Every structure is written in structure tokens, then in C-alpha cells.
């Protein structure tokens, strides 16, 4: 019960890693607020998490993140932990990148996450903890992954700076960078049908030294560790959760 009495906000908490983390926070005593773009999956997630609150919001729309924080302020007065997990994928080689695809990915994976953090830390004080989802894609050369890598790489760089700014306020900021994780996001890559998705899955499994994909719950365990007092002397860290893919190449 590491989070008993804590107020936790999970951006992108209606599926995948965000949902796994939200469930785990609640299981350890937290009151959990989650956001998501899809009303159906958001309602389903809230139904699975006792005492939780759900807000339909698009992290790319900064005003909706501010609205969520204002509603939490009115109800609970503070945020103790924020986990920013919202994100999108997509593959395209340099020759096929469009300005629209670039802006869409960066509006969510970089800009939206930065401003979600900005809004949330306003309600956080000494002892607060923030965790952001990065990706090993920001640190590896994967053909066709330039747009996504640039966004996640930018997020990593920004988080290092923000961690230094927040440490004086007693707020810790860390990042988890998953490798191949079996979540619904894998099936939402633009231009990829199910056959292409399965081919990608098999390529990922072959590349991972552990010869399997990770589970959302395995990422959630790392998120909760970094958000808890167990990690009280850790800030500005970037924890790879990838079965050894990046470091054992």
C-alpha cells in the first residue's frame, strides 16, 4: 500500500501501460484519475478501477489537460503523482514523411506531454513524483521510425531539463523507456494491417534477447517503483524496460 491516501493522475490511462499502471496505483491505495480520448475504453477502465475518475481528453489539446487538472483541484486539491503515458506510433521513411504526420505525432508525444506535465505540477508539492513514458526508439536507429524517435528523443531531452528545475521544489521526475510491449498501440500504427502488425511483432520478438515481448504490467511495476518512496533518491533517470534489447545489442 505504497500509495495509500495519494492522489494519482494518469494521462492515457484507459488502455495498455497506462491502464495497467492505473490499476496498480489503485490496488496500492491511491485515488486514481485517468484520461483518455476514447469514451468507451475510458468508461470500461473506470469501471475496473474502484473509486477512480475518468475524463475524456486529448493530450494534444492543451486546454483539455488544463481542464482535467482544474477538476482534480476542485475535488481533491492536489496531485501527488502524475504518470504521463499518452502517445501514438507510426512508421514512415524520410521520403514519405508529411508535415501533417510530423505535427500529429509531435503534438501528442512531445508537445502534449510537456504541457500536461506543466499543468499537473502546479498542484504538486514536496514529495511529489512524476513519471513520463519515453521509448527505446529515441535511442536506437530503426528505419522508418524518424518521426516517432524525434518526438520521444525531444521528450527525453526536455525531461532532463525539467527534472533539474523541479528538484528544488522537492518533486522527482523520471522516465520509463519501454521496448517492444504488447499493447493496443501496436495495432494502431497508420498504414499497417494485421498481417503487417504480426510481422512487426515477430521481428521484435526475434530482436529481443529475452525472445519475447514485454507486458504492460511489467512497465507498470517500474512506473510504480519510480513514483514511490522506494525511489526517493532517484530523479532524472531513464529506465529501459526492453528485455535487454538496447543494451545487449
Protein Blocks (a to p, Z undefined) as FASTA:
>chain_A
ZZgoiacddehilgcjllmmmmmmmmnopacddddfblklmmmmmmmmghiacddddfkl
mmlmmmmmmmmmmmnopafbdcdfbdceddddfklpcfklmmmmmmmmmmmmmmmmmmmm
mmpcehiacdddddfklmcccehilmmmmmmmmmmmmmmmmmmmmmmnopacdddddddd
ddfklmmcghiafklmmmmmmmmmmmpmnlpacdfklmmmmmmmmmmmklmmgghiacdd
eehmmmmZZ
